[in-house]
Amino acid sequence: MASSTFAGVTGQIANVAQLAGVDVVRLIFFIVEAAAKARIYKKSCGEMSDYLKLISDLLEPLDMSDLRRYPETRAALEPLGNALKECYILIHNCQNRSFLYIMTMGWMFEHRFQKVEAEIERHLKLIPLISLVDLQRARVNHKMGSLRSKTLCLSVENAFLGIFRCRNRFQVEKPVFSSGLGVETAAGTGGGGGGGGGGGGVEVDANPDLEAFQLSQLKHATRNFSHGKIVGKGEFTVVYKGRMDDKSVAVKTWKLNTNQGLQEWMNEMKVLRKMSHPNLVRLLGYCKEENSFHLVYEFMANGSLKDHLLEKGKPLSWKLRIKIAIGAARCLHFLHTSDRHIIHRGLKPSVILLDSDFNPKLSGLGWSLEGRAGRRGSVSTTHVLGTPGYLDPWYIITGHVDAKTDVYAFGMVLLQMLTGRKVFDPDRPSAERHLAQFAKPYLSSELTNLMDPKLNGEYTMAAASQLARITQACIEEHKLRPTMNDVVKALEKIDAIRIGD
């Protein structure tokens, strides 16, 4: 029995030895795959998998092959790779649930999960320093662009600091809810009372147009939050498809083990309960019961823009892409010019939802902020929040966010509509992995090299060229970007160009 177990473990070590030279992002991919097949300690494997997927998303913008080229940064990355290999061995061994195996090895698992997590976190703390070293080298060699490398470095540093604040073993900053939508930390500019991580003291104003659902109603609608009803997941949320009053609804459930989850719930509630637009997802009600927090929305039958651009959903025609772009742009313009000057701050294809007629509805307002007077409406923040690849460089560097932060993210979405590519794709050749960096030279010439092959050429080059110009303007330096009103007008002109004109 013992020799059999030992052989199984050494077999896995041999498999991991074959991963020599594989980068950190790819190692995490293998761990996530192994966690999905776990037969014992499923919860621990799932939590580790979710955590590492978040790490992977933040690491993707770094050029890992470039960092491994130099001894000083390679030496700092190797311990992280070794810790991830240990993690892979551990999680892969969770696929064996035989009684004899559990009796022999089971006592070790809990201790090993704690140990490997601590090792990974210890080495992850070096990532901001590694990126700073890489930035300094680029400066010395005069190879750095005026903004991009500095932006990338600061983006990774801020993102990793944010992760460490959210882990249980690190102190979480106490949030302060301002009188508007902005959520600042105690060191920030917001006023108002504090909110605890548990959320027990959250007050929800009565709203006659917003239904207060009972938890029992949501359980019935989603078959007790059945796994088979899950239609989406976020860092702090799970979205279920439900059925209420003979119509489909979407029920978003927040995981409130961190303050950030509670902040998102409050923000999304505050925006959607008082604002209405044809291209803004409609909030039907909420539930705050038994320390669980939920929002109920109209259901979007065609999923998200991400499903069709980057996943296995039905490919979108040129006409539909322009229709979706116009609707999303109109909604952003509406938010920016409303009395509260809402800045979305989390725009990406997965938050642009599509109804049965492919009309776009903007969602994902958990990170939104209310613009303020001064500095042309910008808001000063103590944390940089957003998704790598869509983060405005000006926002990362200055800590200030304004409407043009959304314009930059919208430009990246337009770039994906043109190309059908991910903002970062580790499976592509090194020069093509970072979409913005790769695509910029082609936006003004040789555009055909960029166009999504799934479009099958069903567009005019005049229309494609105009969309490329808008895209390029949106991802320009902050002060040169257009307003969303400018973008809407330009997109409407493209929509007027018909195939054959």
N, C-alpha and C positions, 0 to 999 in steps of 0.2 A: 504493500500500500504506500509506504513512505517513498520507496524508490520510484513508484509510478507518479506520485505527486511531484517529486523532484524532477523527473524527466519532463513532466508537463511544463514546469516553470522554466527549466533550462531551454526547452524548446521555444518558449516565448522570448527568452533572452536572445536566442539565436535569431529569431525573427526581427527583434529590435536592432540587433547588430547590423542587419541589412539596411537599416535606416540611416547609416552613417552618411553624413553630408546632406541629409534632408533638412530643409530650413524649418524654423520654429512654426510658421503658419501651417506647413504641411503636416508636421507632427501633431498639431492640434486637430487637424482634420481626421487623422487616423484615430486619435483618442475619442473624438465625437462618434465616429463610426463604431468603435468598440463599445462605447457606453450604450448605444442604442440596442446592442445585443446582450446586455447584461442580464443574468438570470438570478443573481443574488446581489444584495446591497444596491438595488435599483435606484433608491432615492439618493444615496451618496454619489453614485455614478452620474445620475441625472444632474445633480447640483454642480458637480465638478465639470460636466460637459457644458452646462449653461454658462458657467463662469469663464471657461476657456474659450467659448465662442465669442464672448464679449472681448476678451483679450485679443483674439485673432482679428476681430474687426478693427481694433485700434492699432494693431501691428501692421496691418496690410499696407497702409500708405508708406511705410518705411521700405526702402530698397534693401532687403536683407542680404542679397548677394553682394551689394556694394559694401555693407558693413562687415561681411565675413572676409573681405579682401585684405583688410588691414589687421595686423597682429593685435593692436591694443583693443579694438572693438570686437574682434573675433574671440579673444580670450574672455571677454566679459559675457559674450553670448553663449559660449560653450556650456557653462554650468546650468543655464536655463534649459538648454537642449537636453542635458543629462537628466535634469529633474522631470522633464516631460516624458522622456523615455521610461523612467521609473513609473510615472503615472500610467503610461500605456500598458506596462507589464501588469500593474495592479488591476486596472479596469478590465484588461483582456482576461485575467484570471477569474473575474466575476462572471464570466460566461459559463463556468463549471458549477453546477448546483448539486452534484452528487452528495449524498449523505456523508460518505467517507471523506470526501474532499473538504466539506465544511467542518467536519469534526477535526480534521488534521490541520487545516490552515485558517479556519474561520476566525479564531481568536485574534489573528494578526491584523485582520482587515481594518478594523476601526482605527487602531493605532497607526497603521500605514497611511490611511487616508489623511489623517491629521498631519503626519510627518511630510507627506509629499506636497500637501497644500501649502504648508509653511515654507518648504523649500522653493516652490514656484514663486510665491509672493516675495520671498527674500531676494531672489534674482531679478524679478520684474522691477524692483525698485531701482535697478541700475539702468533701465531703458532710457529714462530722460537724460542721464549723464552720458550714455552712449551716443544718443542723438546730438547732444551738445558737442561732444568730441568730433563727430562727423561734420557738424556745421563749421567748427573751427578749422578743420582740415580743408573744407571747401573754400573758406575765406582765404586761407594761405595760398591755395593753388589757383585762386581767382576763377573758380569754376562755378561759383554760386550765382544764381539769378538774383535780382534786387529784392525779391519778396518770397519766392516759392520755398527755398530751403529754410529760411527763417521761420516761415509759417509752419512748415511741416514739423520742425523741431518743437516749436511752442505748442502745436496742436497735440503732439504725442505726450509732451510733458504734462500739460493740463489734463488731458484725458486720463492718464495713469494716476495722477494725484486724485482725480475724482473717484476712480475705482477704489483706491485704498481707503478713502473716506467712507465708502459704502460698506466695506467688509466689517463683519461683527467685531473683529479683534482690534479695529481702529476706531478712534473717537469720531463720532458723526457730528458735524456742526449743527447747532440748533437753528431751525429755520424761523424766519420772521415774516409773516404775511403782511404785505403792504396794503394800503387802502385801495390800490388798483389791482391789476393782475400780476404785477411783477413779484417774483419770489426771490428775496435776497437772504443771505445769511446774516447772522448777528453783526458781522463786520461790515455789512453792506449799507445801502441807503434807505432801505425800506423801513416803514414804521408799522406800528400795530402790535398785537399780542403774539406770543410764541405759540408754536404748535408742537406737540409731542409726537414721537415716532409711532405710537400706538394709534393715534387718531381718535381716541375716545372723546376728546373735548371739541371736536369739529362741529360747528353749528352750520346748518343749512337754512337759509331764509325761505320762507314759504313762497311758492310761485304757483298761481292758479293754473298756468298753462303747462306745468311740469308735474308729472305724476310721481308720487312717492310710492314705489313698489315695496311689497313685503318680500323678504328673502325667500319665503315659501313659494311665492309666485314665480320667482326667477328659477328656483330649483325645478319647479314643475315644467316651466317653459324649455329648460335645457336638459331635461331628464337627469336632474341632480348633477348638473355640470359634467355631463358625460364626456369622456375623452373623445368619443366619436363625433361630438358636436363642436369641437375646436376648429375654428377657421383662421385663427391667427394668433401669434405670440409676439410680445415685446419684452424688453428687459424687466419691466415691472408689471406686465399685464398679460392676460389671456383673454381672447375673444371667442365667444361661443355663439353659434346660431341657435335661435330659439323660436318658439311659436307662441304668440299671444293674440287673443281675440281674432283668430283665423288669419293672422298675417305674420310674416317672418320678421324677426327683429334680430339685432346683434346686441349681445350682452358682454360688455367689457368689465372684467374683474381685475382689481388692483391687488398686487401682493404688497402688503404694507409692512414688510419686515425692515424697510428703510424709510427715512424721512422723505427721500426723493419720490417714492411712490405716492405718498400722501400729497405732496406738492403738485404732482401731475394731476391727480384726481381733482383737487381744488381748482387748479387753473382751467382744466377742460370744462368743468362745471360752470365756472364763472363766465367763460366766453360764450359757450353754446346756449346757455339758458336765456340770454338776453339778445342774441343776434340771429338774424335770419337772412339767408341769401340762397338763390336757386342752386348755387354751386358749393354750399356749405352743408356738411352732413347734419341731419336734423336729430336733435336730442329729444327723446320721448319721455324720459324719466330717470330716476336715480334710486338707489337703495343704500342706506347706511344702517346696518343692523348687525349685532353680534360681532362688532369690530371687523366687519367686512364691508367693502366699498365697491359699488357697481354703478355703471351708467348704461342706459338702454337707448339704442339708436335705431333709426330705420335701417333695414338690411339692404346691402348692396349686392345685387345678384351676380355681377360680373367681377367681383373681387377687386383687386387693385391694379394700377398701372404696372406695377412691378411684375404681377403675375403674367401679364401679356408681353411685356418687353424682355424680361430676364428669366422668366420661369417657363413652364410648359403650357401656359394658357394660349388661347387662339391668337395668332399674330394680328397686329392692328394694321389696318390700311393707312395710307397717307392721310386720307380724308378724316379718319377717326382720330389720328394723332393730332392733327391741327384742331379738331373740335375739342379734344381733351385739353390741349394746351391753352386754348382761348378760355375755356370755362375755368380752369385753375387760375389763370392770370387775372380774370375778372374777380374771382373770389379774393385773391391776394390784394388787388387794388381796393376792393370793398373794405377789407380789414384795415389796410393802411390808412384809408381816408375816413374811417368811422370816427365818431366823437372820442373813442378811446384809443385810436391809433395803434391797433393791435399788430404786433410783430410775431409772425408764426414761429420762427427759429428752429423748426424741425422738419422743413419741407424735404421730401424725397419721394420716389415713385410709390413706395408702400403706403403712404398716407393720402394718395390721390385715389379715391375709391370710385368705382364705376357702377351705375345702376343698370337696369335691364336694357336701357337704350344707349348705354355707353356715355351717359351724361356724367361728367366728373363731379365729385363731391369731396371737398377738402376735409380732412380729419386730422387727428394727431396733434391737438393743440395743448398738450400737457406742458410743453416748454415755452408756451407763448408769454409775451411780456406786453405791458401797456406802455406805449411811448409817452415821453414827457417833454415839456417845453425845455428849451435850452439845448445848445449843441446840435441845433437843427433836428430836434426830436430824438436824439440818441439816448440810450439808457446805459448807465454804467453798471456792470455786473461783477460779482466776485468769483464766479465760476464761468468757464467756457463750456456750454452745453451744445451738443449737436452730433451729427453723424459724420465720421471721417469721410472725406470726399465731397461733402456738401457744405463744409464749414467755410465761412467767409474769412479770408486771410486777415482783413482789416479788423474783424471782430476778435480773432485770436491774439493779434499783436497788441491791440489797444484795450481790450476788455469792454469796448463800447459796441452796442448793437443798435441798428436802426433798420428802416424799411429796406435799405439796399443790401442788408444781410440776407433777406429773403430773395432779393433779385439775383444775388450770386447763386444761391441754391437752385432757384428756378432755371438759371442758365445751365447748370449741370444736368437738370432734368431734361431740358431741351436737347442737350448734347446726347443724352441717352436715347431720346426719341429719334434723333438723326441716325445714330450708329447702332442701336440695339445692344450696346456693350455695358458691362459693369463699370463703375467708377474705378475699381481696382480689380484686376483679374490675374491671379498668380499663375494661371494655366497658359497665359499668352507669353510670347517672347519678351525678354526683359525690357526692350525699348517700347513695347506696346502696353505694358501692365497698367500704368497710370494714365487713365483716359484723358484728363485735361492736358497733361504734358504732351502726350502723343498726338492729340487731335488738333491742338492750336495751329500748327503750321498748315494743316490741310483745310481749315475753315475758310481761308482766303484764296486757296488754290488747290487744285487736284481733289476737289470735294468728293468725286466718285469713289476715291479710295476709302472714304469714311462711311459711306451710306450703308444702312442696314440691308443686307441681302434679302431679308424677309419681306422687304417692300416690293421686290420683283420689278424694280424700275417703274412702278406705277405712280410717278410724280414728274413734274417738269423741273428741269434744272434751274429755271428762273425762281420757282417757289423754294427749292432746296437751298439755293444761294442766298435768298432773302432770310430764310430761317437760320442759316449759318451765320449771317451778319448779326442777327438779333442775339443769337447764342453767344457770339464773341463779345458783343457789347455788354451782356449781362455778367460775364466773368472777367471783365476788365478791372483795372484798378478802381477802388471804391468811388472816388470822385467822378470817374468817367462813366459810371453805369447809368442806364436810363431809369426812369420811374416805372412802376408797374402799369401806369396809364399809357406811357409810351409803348410799352411792350404789347399791351392789348391792341392798340391801334395798328401796330405793325403786323401782328398776327392776323387781324381781321383783313388786312390787305392781302396777305398770303392766301387766306381762305377764298378770296375772290378770284384767285388765279386757278383756272380749271385746266385739267389735262387736255391737251390739244390746242390750247390757246397759243 
